[in-house]
Amino acid sequence: MLYLNINQLRRCMKTLDSSLVFYQAAESDSIEQEVFRNAIIKGYELTQETAFKLLKKALKAFGHGGKKLEATPVKDILRLAAVHDLLTLPEVERWFAYRNNRNNTAHDYGEQFANDTLTLIPTFLQDIATLADVLERKLGKEAENASS
């Protein structure tokens, strides 16, 4: 059985959550707030990439080939995750929005983009926590112990 270590995803989630708290506590329009905003955007990107890597590993446990998964577009990975009850359909729709927003980070670092990203973060953090819990329950250490 494949065992997934969710610790890195939880660490990314915790760091992103802390960055948001610090951003909200910083004085409006200050350099500190801008630093934390930048940390949020980079943390958001890293958390997504970590989640997608874990989803690909999880899908291998359901019989999907590794080489084919590497060539599979992210939105199709998300759809496959729903097929295997790793995500719900409403979660997949939100993940599509997260991915679309993430793709914009490579092209747009303006204030409007940052504000758009900041509005997604609270729900994103909830969805990351849910995903981590589902992956841990289905493919984490406890799942491995339960099948032994």
N, CA, C and O of each residue as an XYZ file, in Angstrom:
592
protein
N       0.836     -1.193      0.000
C       0.000      0.000      0.000
C       0.878      1.253      0.000
O       1.915      1.316      0.661
N       0.437      2.216     -0.743
C       1.129      3.499     -0.809
C       0.814      4.303      0.441
O      -0.346      4.415      0.837
N       1.834      4.858      1.058
C       1.656      5.727      2.216
C       2.037      7.143      1.811
O       3.126      7.379      1.287
N       1.140      8.073      2.058
C       1.414      9.478      1.762
C       1.756     10.219      3.045
O       1.051     10.115      4.048
N       2.840     10.962      2.994
C       3.216     11.815      4.109
C       2.648     13.204      3.838
O       3.034     13.874      2.880
N       1.737     13.616      4.686
C       1.011     14.869      4.490
C       1.686     16.034      5.232
O       1.216     17.168      5.148
N       2.754     15.772      5.935
C       3.377     16.788      6.789
C       3.754     18.061      6.035
O       3.518     19.159      6.538
N       4.330     17.941      4.849
C       4.744     19.131      4.090
C       3.532     19.971      3.697
O       3.587     21.200      3.735
N       2.450     19.316      3.323
C       1.243     20.067      2.970
C       0.705     20.817      4.190
O       0.307     21.977      4.090
N       0.699     20.148      5.325
C       0.222     20.809      6.552
C       1.150     21.964      6.939
O       0.684     22.993      7.429
N       2.443     21.803      6.726
C       3.406     22.875      7.025
C       3.168     24.080      6.110
O       3.175     25.223      6.569
N       2.959     23.823      4.825
C       2.651     24.903      3.874
C       1.379     25.631      4.299
O       1.313     26.859      4.261
N       0.374     24.863      4.701
C      -0.898     25.432      5.128
C      -0.702     26.326      6.357
O      -1.249     27.426      6.427
N       0.067     25.853      7.300
C       0.321     26.612      8.533
C       1.083     27.910      8.225
O       0.771     28.966      8.775
N       2.070     27.819      7.352
C       2.852     28.998      6.968
C       1.973     30.017      6.254
O       2.057     31.214      6.531
N       1.141     29.554      5.346
C       0.238     30.442      4.617
C      -0.752     31.102      5.572
O      -1.012     32.300      5.470
N      -1.295     30.329      6.489
C      -2.227     30.877      7.471
C      -1.539     31.941      8.337
O      -2.116     32.998      8.594
N      -0.322     31.667      8.780
C       0.424     32.641      9.595
C       0.718     33.909      8.809
O       0.618     35.011      9.348
N       1.078     33.761      7.546
C       1.340     34.935      6.700
C       0.088     35.803      6.582
O       0.173     37.031      6.604
N      -1.064     35.163      6.458
C      -2.324     35.911      6.369
C      -2.597     36.663      7.669
O      -3.010     37.822      7.635
N      -2.375     36.027      8.797
C      -2.571     36.681     10.103
C      -1.648     37.892     10.233
O      -2.082     38.963     10.658
N      -0.372     37.724      9.867
C       0.570     38.833      9.949
C       0.199     39.962      8.985
O       0.331     41.139      9.321
N      -0.263     39.602      7.794
C      -0.695     40.590      6.809
C      -1.847     41.422      7.378
O      -1.843     42.649      7.288
N      -2.824     40.744      7.959
C      -3.997     41.429      8.491
C      -3.638     42.320      9.680
O      -4.287     43.343      9.903
N      -2.620     41.945     10.439
C      -2.208     42.718     11.614
C      -1.312     43.908     11.248
O      -1.178     44.848     12.031
N      -0.707     43.864     10.070
C       0.205     44.935      9.667
C      -0.573     46.211      9.338
O      -1.747     46.176      8.969
N       0.119     47.321      9.484
C      -0.489     48.608      9.158
C      -0.811     48.658      7.664
O       0.003     48.263      6.828
N      -1.985     49.139      7.349
C      -2.440     49.209      5.966
C      -1.453     50.001      5.100
O      -0.980     51.067      5.492
N      -1.159     49.465      3.931
C      -0.261     50.090      2.947
C       1.181     50.246      3.419
O       1.932     51.049      2.864
N       1.568     49.489      4.433
C       2.947     49.559      4.922
C       3.829     48.569      4.167
O       3.338     47.660      3.497
N       5.128     48.763      4.289
C       6.083     47.822      3.704
C       5.885     46.434      4.311
O       5.967     45.426      3.610
N       5.623     46.391      5.620
C       5.409     45.100      6.296
C       4.229     44.363      5.674
O       4.298     43.159      5.424
N       3.141     45.099      5.427
C       1.978     44.455      4.828
C       2.312     43.942      3.423
O       1.855     42.871      3.026
N       3.092     44.694      2.692
C       3.483     44.259      1.349
C       4.367     43.007      1.406
O       4.231     42.107      0.578
N       5.265     42.962      2.384
C       6.114     41.777      2.566
C       5.240     40.555      2.838
O       5.444     39.496      2.246
N       4.274     40.707      3.729
C       3.402     39.573      4.061
C       2.496     39.216      2.889
O       2.185     38.042      2.687
N       2.070     40.208      2.115
C       1.269     39.923      0.924
C       2.085     39.081     -0.062
O       1.579     38.111     -0.627
N       3.336     39.457     -0.259
C       4.206     38.680     -1.146
C       4.407     37.262     -0.612
O       4.428     36.301     -1.380
N       4.554     37.139      0.704
C       4.705     35.815      1.316
C       3.444     34.978      1.109
O       3.524     33.772      0.878
N       2.289     35.621      1.192
C       1.022     34.911      0.970
C       0.969     34.376     -0.461
O       0.609     33.221     -0.686
N       1.325     35.215     -1.415
C       1.251     34.796     -2.824
C       2.214     33.633     -3.087
O       1.839     32.654     -3.733
N       3.438     33.733     -2.596
C       4.401     32.630     -2.795
C       3.961     31.383     -2.026
O       4.097     30.265     -2.523
N       3.435     31.576     -0.820
C       2.946     30.443     -0.038
C       1.772     29.761     -0.704
O       1.648     28.537     -0.661
N       0.919     30.544     -1.313
C      -0.237     30.044     -2.071
C       0.241     29.167     -3.238
O      -0.285     28.078     -3.465
N       1.232     29.657     -3.961
C       1.791     28.887     -5.075
C       2.405     27.581     -4.589
O       2.141     26.521     -5.158
N       3.220     27.649     -3.544
C       3.886     26.463     -3.015
C       2.879     25.450     -2.472
O       3.031     24.246     -2.681
N       1.873     25.929     -1.791
C       0.861     25.034     -1.232
C       0.112     24.315     -2.349
O      -0.159     23.119     -2.248
N      -0.219     25.032     -3.398
C      -0.886     24.384     -4.536
C       0.001     23.310     -5.153
O      -0.447     22.188     -5.389
N       1.243     23.649     -5.412
C       2.140     22.671     -6.038
C       2.312     21.438     -5.160
O       2.349     20.316     -5.665
N       2.418     21.638     -3.858
C       2.541     20.515     -2.932
C       1.279     19.657     -2.979
O       1.364     18.429     -2.991
N       0.117     20.294     -3.007
C      -1.154     19.562     -3.072
C      -1.248     18.755     -4.361
O      -1.680     17.603     -4.333
N      -0.854     19.335     -5.482
C      -0.939     18.615     -6.753
C       0.011     17.419     -6.792
O      -0.334     16.368     -7.332
N       1.183     17.575     -6.231
C       2.118     16.441     -6.161
C       1.530     15.314     -5.331
O       1.636     14.144     -5.700
N       0.912     15.660     -4.215
C       0.282     14.635     -3.372
C      -0.904     13.985     -4.073
O      -1.099     12.774     -3.963
N      -1.694     14.773     -4.791
C      -2.820     14.197     -5.529
C      -2.332     13.213     -6.584
O      -2.925     12.148     -6.761
N      -1.268     13.557     -7.277
C      -0.714     12.626     -8.270
C      -0.253     11.337     -7.604
O      -0.505     10.249     -8.122
N       0.418     11.448     -6.466
C       0.844     10.246     -5.739
C      -0.362      9.439     -5.291
O      -0.359      8.211     -5.377
N      -1.389     10.123     -4.814
C      -2.601      9.434     -4.362
C      -3.264      8.696     -5.516
O      -3.737      7.572     -5.347
N      -3.301      9.321     -6.683
C      -3.946      8.688     -7.840
C      -3.201      7.435     -8.283
O      -3.805      6.523     -8.848
N      -1.896      7.383     -8.032
C      -1.139      6.157     -8.328
C      -1.680      4.991     -7.507
O      -1.705      3.856     -7.984
N      -2.109      5.262     -6.284
C      -2.669      4.218     -5.419
C      -3.982      3.677     -5.982
O      -4.406      2.576     -5.630
N      -4.622      4.450     -6.852
C      -5.862      4.017     -7.479
C      -5.624      3.436     -8.876
O      -6.560      3.256     -9.655
N      -4.358      3.150     -9.176
C      -4.025      2.452    -10.417
C      -3.677      3.330    -11.600
O      -3.502      2.818    -12.706
N      -3.572      4.621    -11.410
C      -3.196      5.499    -12.521
C      -1.677      5.502    -12.653
O      -0.958      5.599    -11.658
N      -1.199      5.397    -13.884
C       0.234      5.324    -14.145
C       0.947      6.642    -13.925
O       0.433      7.708    -14.264
N       2.147      6.555    -13.348
C       2.931      7.735    -13.016
C       3.306      8.592    -14.207
O       3.175      9.815    -14.158
N       3.775      7.958    -15.290
C       4.189      8.733    -16.468
C       3.001      9.437    -17.105
O       3.109     10.581    -17.546
N       1.866      8.746    -17.151
C       0.674      9.362    -17.727
C       0.201     10.520    -16.843
O      -0.222     11.557    -17.353
N       0.270     10.346    -15.531
C      -0.152     11.415    -14.621
C       0.711     12.659    -14.778
O       0.211     13.781    -14.689
N       2.012     12.463    -15.013
C       2.906     13.619    -15.174
C       2.518     14.451    -16.384
O       2.748     15.661    -16.402
N       1.933     13.820    -17.396
C       1.534     14.533    -18.603
C       0.072     14.996    -18.557
O      -0.408     15.647    -19.485
N      -0.613     14.662    -17.496
C      -2.033     15.002    -17.369
C      -2.195     16.435    -16.863
O      -1.579     16.815    -15.867
N      -3.016     17.224    -17.541
C      -3.252     18.601    -17.080
C      -3.825     18.619    -15.655
O      -4.530     17.699    -15.241
N      -3.509     19.671    -14.931
C      -3.918     19.783    -13.531
C      -5.439     19.656    -13.380
O      -5.911     18.977    -12.468
N      -6.194     20.290    -14.249
C      -7.654     20.212    -14.107
C      -8.156     18.774    -14.272
O      -9.145     18.392    -13.645
N      -7.497     17.986    -15.094
C      -7.867     16.568    -15.223
C      -7.458     15.784    -13.972
O      -8.146     14.842    -13.579
N      -6.347     16.167    -13.350
C      -5.941     15.555    -12.068
C      -7.041     15.807    -11.035
O      -7.419     14.907    -10.285
N      -7.542     17.032    -11.005
C      -8.597     17.384    -10.067
C      -9.870     16.582    -10.336
O     -10.531     16.136     -9.398
N     -10.211     16.400    -11.600
C     -11.398     15.602    -11.948
C     -11.218     14.148    -11.505
O     -12.142     13.536    -10.968
N     -10.014     13.600    -11.736
C      -9.734     12.228    -11.298
C      -9.816     12.110     -9.772
O     -10.286     11.101     -9.247
N      -9.363     13.129     -9.079
C      -9.436     13.124     -7.617
C     -10.895     13.032     -7.164
O     -11.198     12.359     -6.179
N     -11.782     13.695     -7.870
C     -13.211     13.619     -7.532
C     -13.764     12.227     -7.814
O     -14.578     11.716     -7.046
N     -13.329     11.614     -8.905
C     -13.776     10.255     -9.235
C     -13.447      9.287     -8.103
O     -14.206      8.357     -7.829
N     -12.311      9.511     -7.451
C     -11.857      8.621     -6.372
C     -12.183      9.168     -4.972
O     -11.604      8.739     -3.974
N     -13.119     10.119     -4.925
C     -13.598     10.695     -3.653
C     -12.497     11.338     -2.816
O     -12.556     11.324     -1.587
N     -11.504     11.896     -3.481
C     -10.488     12.670     -2.773
C     -10.913     14.136     -2.672
O     -10.482     14.864     -1.778
N     -11.760     14.547     -3.603
C     -12.346     15.886     -3.616
C     -13.821     15.756     -3.983
O     -14.204     14.828     -4.695
N     -14.644     16.678     -3.502
C     -16.035     16.729     -3.935
C     -16.114     17.576     -5.204
O     -15.166     18.289     -5.534
N     -17.228     17.502     -5.908
C     -17.369     18.323     -7.114
C     -17.334     19.826     -6.802
O     -16.704     20.574     -7.549
N     -17.986     20.299     -5.726
C     -17.834     21.735     -5.407
C     -16.377     22.106     -5.091
O     -15.929     23.198     -5.441
N     -15.644     21.210     -4.436
C     -14.226     21.479     -4.168
C     -13.443     21.561     -5.473
O     -12.581     22.427     -5.626
N     -13.734     20.671     -6.407
C     -13.045     20.701     -7.705
C     -13.282     22.046     -8.387
O     -12.350     22.636     -8.935
N     -14.509     22.529     -8.358
C     -14.812     23.833     -8.966
C     -13.987     24.944     -8.310
O     -13.459     25.818     -8.997
N     -13.881     24.905     -6.984
C     -13.064     25.923     -6.300
C     -11.596     25.755     -6.674
O     -10.893     26.743     -6.883
N     -11.129     24.510     -6.760
C      -9.731     24.276     -7.137
C      -9.453     24.778     -8.552
O      -8.351     25.248     -8.836
N     -10.441     24.680     -9.437
C     -10.267     25.261    -10.774
C     -10.017     26.763    -10.647
O      -9.137     27.305    -11.317
N     -10.781     27.430     -9.796
C     -10.602     28.882     -9.602
C      -9.234     29.175     -8.996
O      -8.570     30.135     -9.387
N      -8.810     28.339     -8.034
C      -7.484     28.531     -7.433
C      -6.403     28.386     -8.505
O      -5.452     29.165     -8.562
N      -6.573     27.375     -9.344
C      -5.562     27.124    -10.379
C      -5.531     28.259    -11.390
O      -4.458     28.708    -11.793
N      -6.706     28.724    -11.800
C      -6.752     29.852    -12.735
C      -6.072     31.073    -12.137
O      -5.315     31.768    -12.814
N      -6.347     31.328    -10.866
C      -5.706     32.450    -10.192
C      -4.205     32.235    -10.122
O      -3.434     33.161    -10.374
N      -3.787     31.040     -9.786
C      -2.357     30.698     -9.675
C      -1.650     30.909    -11.010
O      -0.529     31.418    -11.048
N      -2.294     30.525    -12.093
C      -1.691     30.704    -13.416
C      -1.455     32.176    -13.720
O      -0.539     32.521    -14.466
N      -2.273     33.036    -13.149
C      -2.112     34.479    -13.355
C      -0.913     35.040    -12.606
O      -0.414     36.108    -12.961
N      -0.434     34.336    -11.566
C       0.694     34.871    -10.804
C       1.944     34.991    -11.665
O       2.808     35.826    -11.395
N       2.041     34.178    -12.680
C       3.211     34.231    -13.554
C       3.184     35.465    -14.461
O       4.210     35.860    -15.015
N       1.997     36.068    -14.607
C       1.847     37.155    -15.577
C       1.481     38.497    -14.965
O       1.700     39.542    -15.577
N       0.929     38.474    -13.765
C       0.375     39.702    -13.215
C       0.708     39.802    -11.728
O       0.205     39.027    -10.915
N       1.541     40.743    -11.391
C       1.881     40.969     -9.991
C       1.267     42.261     -9.474
O       1.704     42.789     -8.452
N       0.256     42.777    -10.171
C      -0.350     44.041     -9.789
C      -1.184     43.939     -8.522
O      -1.434     42.851     -8.003
N      -1.601     45.089     -8.046
C      -2.356     45.158     -6.803
C      -3.707     44.456     -6.926
O      -4.140     43.788     -5.986
N      -4.374     44.595     -8.061
C      -5.680     43.943     -8.234
C      -5.533     42.424     -8.177
O      -6.343     41.737     -7.554
N      -4.505     41.916     -8.824
C      -4.250     40.476     -8.763
C      -4.032     40.038     -7.316
O      -4.600     39.042     -6.869
N      -3.214     40.783     -6.596
C      -2.928     40.435     -5.196
C      -4.202     40.445     -4.372
O      -4.412     39.555     -3.548
N      -5.057     41.442     -4.583
C      -6.324     41.506     -3.856
C      -7.230     40.332     -4.215
O      -7.896     39.771     -3.345
N      -7.255     39.963     -5.488
C      -8.041     38.796     -5.914
C      -7.551     37.534     -5.207
O      -8.348     36.717     -4.746
N      -6.243     37.392     -5.128
C      -5.653     36.227     -4.470
C      -5.980     36.230     -2.976
O      -6.346     35.198     -2.414
N      -5.848     37.380     -2.347
C      -6.110     37.477     -0.909
C      -7.548     37.086     -0.565
O      -7.795     36.514      0.497
N      -8.488     37.387     -1.445
C      -9.881     37.018     -1.151
C     -10.093     35.511     -1.226
O     -11.021     34.993     -0.604
N      -9.259     34.802     -1.969
C      -9.379     33.344     -2.092
C      -8.762     32.592     -0.910
O      -9.148     31.456     -0.635
N      -7.829     33.199     -0.224
C      -7.006     32.482      0.760
C      -7.815     31.813      1.880
O      -7.551     30.646      2.168
N      -8.776     32.470      2.524
C      -9.486     31.779      3.613
C     -10.173     30.478      3.171
O     -10.073     29.462      3.859
N     -10.859     30.506      2.041
C     -11.515     29.290      1.545
C     -10.473     28.282      1.083
O     -10.636     27.079      1.285
N      -9.410     28.766      0.469
C      -8.323     27.886      0.039
C      -7.741     27.136      1.236
O      -7.504     25.930      1.162
N      -7.513     27.849      2.332
C      -6.973     27.200      3.534
C      -7.919     26.120      4.057
O      -7.467     25.064      4.500
N      -9.225     26.376      4.009
C     -10.195     25.358      4.421
C     -10.128     24.145      3.499
O     -10.157     23.003      3.957
N     -10.037     24.402      2.200
C      -9.981     23.296      1.237
C      -8.680     22.504      1.371
O      -8.677     21.285      1.196
N      -7.588     23.182      1.677
C      -6.315     22.480      1.894
C      -6.418     21.584      3.129
O      -5.970     20.438      3.109
N      -7.007     22.111      4.200
C      -7.166     21.322      5.426
C      -8.023     20.083      5.155
O      -7.704     18.988      5.619
N      -9.098     20.261      4.411
C      -9.975     19.135      4.072
C      -9.222     18.110      3.232
O      -9.301     16.909      3.494
N      -8.495     18.580      2.228
C      -7.728     17.670      1.382
C      -6.698     16.898      2.203
O      -6.562     15.684      2.052
N      -5.977     17.604      3.068
C      -4.975     16.938      3.909
C      -5.632     15.862      4.762
O      -5.093     14.763      4.896
N      -6.786     16.165      5.339
C      -7.498     15.186      6.167
C      -7.933     13.973      5.355
O      -7.781     12.834      5.797
N      -8.475     14.223      4.162
C      -8.931     13.115      3.303
C      -7.753     12.246      2.884
O      -7.827     11.020      2.964
N      -6.673     12.867      2.441
C      -5.502     12.100      2.017
C      -4.928     11.296      3.180
O      -4.527     10.143      3.017
N      -4.898     11.917      4.346
C      -4.356     11.216      5.512
C      -5.251     10.033      5.901
O      -4.765      8.948      6.219
N      -6.544     10.264      5.869
C      -7.485      9.196      6.225
C      -7.411      8.029      5.233
O      -7.443      6.864      5.631
N      -7.313      8.351      3.947
C      -7.343      7.303      2.930
C      -5.978      6.681      2.655
O      -5.886      5.490      2.355
N      -4.903      7.494      2.757
C      -3.592      7.006      2.339
C      -2.463      7.352      3.300
O      -1.293      7.147      2.979
N      -2.799      7.871      4.463
C      -1.782      8.258      5.434
C      -1.411      7.107      6.348
O      -1.820      5.964      6.142
N      -0.639      7.430      7.345
C      -0.125      6.434      8.291
C      -1.260      5.646      8.954
O      -1.158      4.430      9.118
N      -2.348      6.340      9.337
C      -3.448      5.649      9.997
C      -4.117      4.649      9.059
O      -4.502      3.561      9.484
N      -4.255      5.011      7.794
C      -4.840      4.095      6.811
C      -3.941      2.882      6.647
O      -4.410      1.750      6.525
N      -2.631      3.140      6.646
C      -1.677      2.044      6.519
C      -1.784      1.108      7.730
O      -1.756     -0.113      7.573
N      -1.905      1.671      8.924
C      -2.032      0.859     10.127
C      -3.342      0.080     10.144
O      -3.370     -1.061     10.604
N      -4.432      0.679      9.650
C      -5.723      0.033      9.655
C      -5.756     -1.162      8.690
O      -6.479     -2.132      8.918
N      -4.978     -1.082      7.627
C      -4.978     -2.181      6.648
C      -4.021     -3.298      7.032
O      -4.031     -4.358      6.407
N      -3.197     -3.081      8.044
C      -2.226     -4.093      8.461
C      -2.878     -5.183      9.268
O      -2.204     -6.118      9.701
